[in-house]
Structure formats: structure tokens, C-alpha cells
Amino acid sequence: METKMLFEIMRFNVLSAARSKDQSCMLNNATVFAWAKRIFPLYHNEDSFHVPFASLFRVSEEMIDDLSETLDKNKMTFYQLEDYFDVRGIAGHSDAKTSGWDRPKLIYSCRYLKLCGLYDDELWNTLMKPMEHPSESTSVMKPFDRENDLCL
């Protein structure tokens, strides 16, 4: 329980610093977004303050790494990505992963990877192909605005 409380204090500190006007404490947008959505910030290990709390992120290091590897190897639409991870529980094929993903986690994790600057426009355009993604997933492509996207 104590570790969970320390995680929430650290999360609050990260999000508070992100909202600060003090330029000396500017954090990368992808890191801030990851903390806001409780995604392990795999691609931001220069700020190692997340490491002691690895088990408390809703999207684990293994999950974000698996998603990243999947996108490295495959260009697919968002619905195909959902099927690959069996998010809707209807894939019914041996390639489907059942690793704790749900739609919001997948959307937020894709947005984290996009904010990291990973992958080319072709991958993101394929993922967001018209009529091949749920409407709520369009947030993956939006720029991150600390003033409007962060809630403390």
C-alpha cells in the first residue's frame, strides 16, 4: 500500500511539474502523457524515477514493448491491432494475445508511441485508416496540449 501511495505522489509531482511555467523542469510530452495515463514510459529511461514503480503502471513495460514490437513488424489498421491482441475477445485465432489489453489502454499506448516520435507517417496513417478504427482512437494523432490534456 505504501508503494502505491508513493507512486501516486510521484505521478502528481510529474503532472504538476508538467503544468509548471518554469522552463527548468520541462519534461518530454511523451513522458508526461505516459504518467498521466499510467503507461510505463519505456522509451524515456533517462528519467529513471519510474523504474521503482514499474509494477504499478496499468500498461506494463512488457505490454508497451510487445505493442512496439508488433507495430515494428506489422502495418495494420487499429481494428486489426485490436484483433491481434484480442481486445474484443472475438479474434479466436492462435495469434491473438490475451495479455490484459482493452481499447483505452491500446489507444493511450499508441498515442504514447506516436508522441515518442516512433514510426513513420505510413504506419500511423494505416493504423488510422478511415472506417478501420473506432472514433475515439483519433486521439492517437492529436498533438499533446498540457493545458487541456492534463487533469490533476
N, C-alpha and C positions, 0 to 999 in steps of 0.2 A: 504493500500500500504506500509506503514511504517513497519508493522509486516512482510510482505513478504520480504522486504529488510533485516530486522534483521534475518529472517530465513536463507536467502542466505549467510549472513555474518557468522552466526553460522555454517552453513554447510561447508563453505570454511575453517573456523577455525578448525573444526573437521577433515576435509580431509587433511589440511596442517599439523596438529599435527600428524596424522597417517603416513604421509610421513617423518616425522622428524626422525633423528637418535638418538635423545635424549630419552633415556630409561625412564626418569621420567614422560614422558607424553604418555606412551604406552596405547592405547585404545584397547579394545577387538575387534577382527576381525569382529565379527558379528555386533557389534555396528557401526563400520566404514562402513561396507557394507550397512547396513540399511540407514545410512545417505547418502551414495553415490547414492543409488537407490531410495531415498526418501520414505523409508518404515518406518513406526512408529516402533521404537525399543522396542517392548512390553516386551521382556524378559531381558531388561537391564535398569531397573528403578533405579539402583544405580547411574547412570549418569542422573540425572533428568533434565538436560538442554534441553531435547527435549519436555518436557511437555508443556511449554508455546506456542509451535508451532504445537501442535497436529493436528490442522485443516489444516495445510499446507503440510502434507505428502501425497503423491499420493496414498499410501496404508495406510489407516487409522488404528487406533487402533482396531476398530470394525472388519475391514476386516481381519487383521492378526490374531485376536482372533478367528474369525469364521473359518478361514482356519485351524488353530491349533486344534480347537475342532473337525473339520471334519476329520482330519488326526488321531486324538486320537481315534475316533470311527470306522474308516473305513480304511482298507488297500485296496488301489485301484491303478490302473495304472494312468499315467498322463492324458491320454485321458478320462478316467472315471472321473477324477477330473475336467477336463475341462467341461465335460457334466454336472457334479453335479452343477457347478457354471454357467452353460450355457454360457461359454466363446465364443463359436462359434455360439450361437443363434439357435442351432438346436435340443437341448435336448427335448423340447416340452413336458416335463412331470412336474407334480406338485412339485417334489422335487428340480427342478432346481432353483438356486438362480440367481437373476438378480441384483447384488449389485456393479456394476462398475468394475468387473474384466475383464482383457484382458490377452492374452497369456504372454506378457512380465511381467506384474505385477505378474502373477501367478508363472512364472519361478523364478523371483527375490525373491519373498516371500518364495518360497520353499527353495531357496538357503540360505536365511537368517535363516530359521528354521534349516536347515542342519548345518550351521555354528554355531548355538547356541548349537549344540550337542543334539538336541532333537530327540527322536525316535531311534529305533534300526535299524540295517542294513536290516532286513527283510522288514520293511516299505519302506526304500529308494530303495531297490532292486525291490520291487513290483512296486513302482512308476515309476522306470526307466526300466521296463521290456522291453526287445528287441521287436521292432516293435509296441510298445504300448505307444510311446511318440514321440513328434517331435524332430528332430535332435538338434535344438537349446536348448532344455531342458537338454541336457547332462551337461551343465554348472552347474547344481544343484550339481553335485557330485564332482566338481573340488575344490581343495584347494584354499584358497584365498591368492593371492600374491599382497601385497600392491604396490610393484614397478610396476607391469604390469597391475593390475586391476583398479587402481585409475587414474582418469584424473582430473586435476584441471582446 
